[in-house]
């Protein structure tokens, strides 16, 4: 009878190990499915956000590139051949600084 008792104890151990492995695989499967379900929408959102940020950076660079001193020494933004002066200090300023408000309005539009 002792051998029968150790045999059923061994079967119980095997069943317990199989149940634990099954539970671990179930939890792992649940975690992977949850990660996949969450990764798709957040991945799409991340790509969209990156494209939008890059577009905004490119747009700002393109608009600001017009506010430079052109080859003839005038303002590339407004076409004035007279150098721009700061209203407060009277010092010369670059076209991008002088037209900052107009540039921001153009970018926002």
Backbone bond lengths (Angstrom), bond angles and torsions (degrees), N, CA, C in turn:
res aa  C-N    CA-C-N  psi(-1)  N-CA   C-N-CA  omega(-1)  CA-C   N-CA-C  phi
1 X - - - 1.421 - - 1.533 112.13 -
2 X 1.280 116.18 -26.43 1.456 119.96 179.46 1.513 111.26 -66.12
3 X 1.333 116.93 -35.85 1.455 119.51 -179.99 1.527 110.68 -69.61
4 X 1.330 116.72 -33.73 1.454 119.52 178.86 1.522 111.00 -67.91
5 X 1.302 115.99 -37.43 1.458 120.69 179.44 1.527 110.45 -67.52
6 X 1.298 120.74 -41.77 1.460 122.69 178.80 1.522 110.42 -69.37
7 X 1.317 117.88 -31.19 1.456 121.67 177.84 1.524 110.48 -66.84
8 X 1.336 117.88 -45.57 1.462 119.94 179.20 1.522 110.33 -70.26
9 X 1.304 117.88 -28.85 1.469 120.80 175.57 1.524 110.13 -67.61
10 X 1.328 117.18 -37.88 1.463 121.50 177.65 1.519 111.74 -68.52
11 X 1.325 117.04 -38.27 1.462 121.24 177.75 1.527 109.24 -65.99
12 X 1.311 116.48 -40.77 1.473 120.67 177.96 1.521 111.45 -62.53
13 X 1.310 116.32 -38.13 1.466 120.53 178.28 1.522 110.40 -66.75
14 X 1.311 116.93 -43.55 1.459 121.23 178.89 1.528 110.19 -62.36
15 X 1.329 116.64 -45.42 1.465 120.50 178.77 1.525 109.96 -62.13
16 X 1.316 117.28 -41.40 1.473 121.02 178.22 1.527 111.51 -62.22
17 X 1.325 117.54 -42.96 1.466 121.89 179.40 1.526 110.02 -65.33
18 X 1.338 116.97 -43.44 1.461 120.82 179.10 1.531 109.82 -62.39
19 X 1.334 117.39 -42.69 1.467 120.77 178.08 1.529 111.23 -63.23
20 X 1.308 118.08 -41.00 1.468 120.89 178.68 1.523 111.36 -65.75
21 X 1.336 117.05 -41.56 1.471 120.67 177.81 1.526 109.38 -64.75
22 X 1.329 117.36 -42.35 1.467 121.01 177.46 1.514 111.65 -61.59
23 X 1.327 117.20 -42.48 1.467 121.09 178.49 1.527 110.77 -64.62
24 X 1.324 116.94 -42.04 1.471 120.36 178.47 1.528 110.76 -62.78
25 X 1.337 116.61 -42.89 1.467 120.09 178.07 1.523 111.31 -65.87
26 X 1.319 117.89 -36.90 1.456 121.69 177.65 1.533 111.07 -63.58
27 X 1.311 116.47 -44.11 1.472 120.70 178.30 1.523 110.35 -65.42
28 X 1.331 117.21 -42.50 1.464 120.88 178.52 1.529 110.77 -62.77
29 X 1.328 116.30 -43.82 1.464 120.70 178.48 1.532 110.54 -62.12
30 X 1.309 117.67 -43.92 1.464 122.01 178.72 1.532 110.42 -60.76
31 X 1.324 116.83 -44.22 1.471 120.71 -179.72 1.523 111.11 -64.29
32 X 1.325 118.07 -41.78 1.464 120.99 179.65 1.527 111.65 -67.36
33 X 1.324 117.84 -41.05 1.464 120.72 178.47 1.523 110.09 -65.56
34 X 1.333 116.94 -42.98 1.468 120.69 177.94 1.521 110.71 -61.69
35 X 1.317 117.10 -43.91 1.473 120.61 178.17 1.520 111.04 -61.78
36 X 1.321 117.23 -41.02 1.463 120.20 179.49 1.522 111.31 -66.60
37 X 1.314 116.64 -41.48 1.468 120.70 179.40 1.525 110.31 -63.40
38 X 1.316 117.34 -39.44 1.469 120.80 -179.48 1.524 112.03 -79.87
39 X 1.312 117.39 -30.48 1.469 120.37 -176.12 1.521 111.96 -68.81
40 X 1.307 118.00 -35.61 1.464 120.14 -176.76 1.534 111.41 -63.92
41 X 1.345 119.96 -56.67 1.475 117.67 -178.72 1.528 113.08 -66.28
42 X 1.327 117.11 -38.91 1.467 118.38 179.45 1.526 111.34 -70.08
43 X 1.317 117.19 -32.72 1.462 120.10 175.59 1.517 111.44 -65.90
44 X 1.321 116.51 -42.98 1.467 120.27 177.23 1.517 110.32 -62.75
45 X 1.338 116.00 -44.86 1.474 120.00 178.66 1.521 110.80 -60.42
46 X 1.344 118.50 -42.35 1.461 122.22 -177.98 1.528 110.36 -64.16
47 X 1.335 117.07 -44.71 1.465 120.51 178.86 1.526 110.24 -62.38
48 X 1.327 117.47 -45.07 1.469 121.82 178.66 1.529 110.61 -59.82
49 X 1.325 116.92 -44.19 1.464 121.32 179.98 1.528 110.91 -63.61
50 X 1.323 117.34 -41.60 1.464 120.56 179.19 1.526 111.46 -63.89
51 X 1.326 116.51 -40.41 1.467 120.73 178.71 1.526 110.09 -65.45
52 X 1.335 117.27 -42.23 1.458 120.78 179.92 1.530 111.17 -64.51
53 X 1.327 117.05 -42.40 1.466 120.08 178.42 1.526 110.43 -63.45
54 X 1.314 116.66 -42.93 1.463 120.22 -179.39 1.532 110.72 -65.20
55 X 1.330 115.93 -39.07 1.466 120.57 177.94 1.521 110.47 -62.97
56 X 1.344 116.54 -42.67 1.464 120.25 179.53 1.526 111.29 -64.72
57 X 1.318 116.89 -40.25 1.469 120.90 178.49 1.530 110.26 -64.80
58 X 1.325 116.08 -43.78 1.472 120.11 179.06 1.523 111.14 -63.79
59 X 1.331 116.94 -40.95 1.472 121.28 179.88 1.525 110.06 -63.47
60 X 1.334 116.97 -45.46 1.469 120.36 179.67 1.527 110.33 -62.00
61 X 1.314 117.92 -43.57 1.466 121.15 -179.81 1.525 110.80 -62.98
62 X 1.338 116.26 -40.13 1.463 119.99 -179.16 1.529 110.99 -66.58
63 X 1.336 117.38 -43.32 1.464 120.48 -178.87 1.529 110.22 -69.53
64 X 1.324 117.21 -44.25 1.463 119.86 -179.34 1.525 112.11 -67.63
65 X 1.311 118.07 -23.70 1.465 120.26 179.71 1.526 111.63 -68.86
66 X 1.326 117.02 -18.15 1.464 119.74 177.45 1.527 111.99 -79.26
67 X 1.331 117.36 -21.66 1.466 121.48 -177.41 1.524 109.85 -93.97
68 X 1.325 115.39 69.17 1.469 121.44 179.70 1.524 108.17 -134.54
69 X 1.323 114.48 169.28 1.462 119.81 174.50 1.526 106.71 -79.76
70 X 1.341 116.59 122.81 1.466 119.48 -177.04 1.529 110.65 -80.60
71 X 1.307 116.75 -179.37 1.462 122.62 -174.81 1.529 112.20 -62.23
72 X 1.326 118.10 -27.82 1.469 121.35 -179.61 1.528 111.91 -87.75
73 X 1.344 116.89 1.29 1.462 120.38 178.57 1.520 113.92 88.26
74 X 1.331 117.23 9.69 1.463 120.96 179.13 1.526 110.99 -100.95
75 X 1.324 113.70 -177.32 1.461 120.48 -179.51 1.525 109.53 -85.32
76 X 1.315 116.32 125.46 1.455 121.05 178.11 1.519 112.38 -72.48
77 X 1.308 118.03 -19.66 1.465 121.15 -179.01 1.529 111.56 -79.98
78 X 1.344 116.47 -53.63 1.469 119.54 -174.49 1.527 113.08 -107.33
79 X 1.320 117.22 -10.98 1.452 120.32 178.26 1.517 114.37 85.40
80 X 1.310 118.92 1.41 1.464 122.34 -179.39 1.526 109.80 -65.58
81 X 1.315 116.48 137.11 1.470 121.29 177.63 1.526 110.74 -92.42
82 X 1.320 116.45 -4.71 1.471 121.56 178.43 1.530 107.38 -96.94
83 X 1.323 116.09 134.40 1.463 120.62 -179.06 1.533 109.86 -62.29
84 X 1.310 115.66 145.31 1.462 121.09 179.47 1.521 109.94 -81.46
85 X 1.324 114.71 141.16 1.470 120.90 178.38 1.519 109.00 -119.78
86 X 1.320 114.70 144.58 1.459 121.05 175.88 1.522 108.59 -68.56
87 X 1.329 116.95 134.29 1.464 121.17 -177.44 1.528 112.13 -67.90
88 X 1.306 117.53 -29.90 1.467 120.96 -177.08 1.524 112.72 -85.68
89 X 1.334 117.15 -47.50 1.468 119.90 -174.27 1.521 112.95 -98.21
90 X 1.308 116.80 -20.91 1.457 120.15 -177.94 1.513 113.38 80.94
91 X 1.328 117.04 0.27 1.459 120.97 179.83 1.521 111.31 -80.42
92 X 1.317 114.93 159.24 1.459 120.17 177.86 1.534 109.84 -70.81
93 X 1.322 115.03 141.09 1.468 120.51 177.88 1.520 109.12 -130.83
94 X 1.293 115.05 156.77 1.464 121.17 177.69 1.526 109.25 -72.38
95 X 1.326 117.77 152.84 1.463 120.56 179.85 1.536 113.58 -56.92
96 X 1.316 118.21 -37.20 1.471 120.41 179.64 1.518 111.18 -62.91
97 X 1.321 117.99 -37.75 1.462 120.97 178.27 1.532 110.83 -73.22
98 X 1.320 117.02 -39.94 1.454 121.21 -178.01 1.538 111.48 -67.61
99 X 1.306 117.06 -36.68 1.465 121.87 -176.74 1.536 112.67 -102.06
100 X 1.319 118.12 21.86 1.467 122.21 -174.89 1.536 112.30 -53.41
101 X 1.326 118.21 -46.92 1.472 120.59 -179.05 1.523 111.36 -62.41
102 X 1.314 117.05 -42.02 1.466 120.54 179.08 1.527 110.97 -65.60
103 X 1.311 115.77 -39.27 1.469 120.16 178.45 1.522 110.30 -62.37
104 X 1.333 116.81 -46.40 1.468 120.62 -179.65 1.523 111.42 -63.07
105 X 1.323 117.43 -39.31 1.469 121.03 177.54 1.537 110.92 -64.81
106 X 1.325 116.16 -39.89 1.461 120.40 179.26 1.528 110.83 -65.53
107 X 1.316 116.53 -41.68 1.467 120.90 179.58 1.523 110.10 -66.29
108 X 1.333 116.89 -40.12 1.465 120.95 -178.98 1.520 112.73 -69.16
109 X 1.326 116.49 -24.98 1.482 119.38 -177.14 1.494 113.20 -75.70
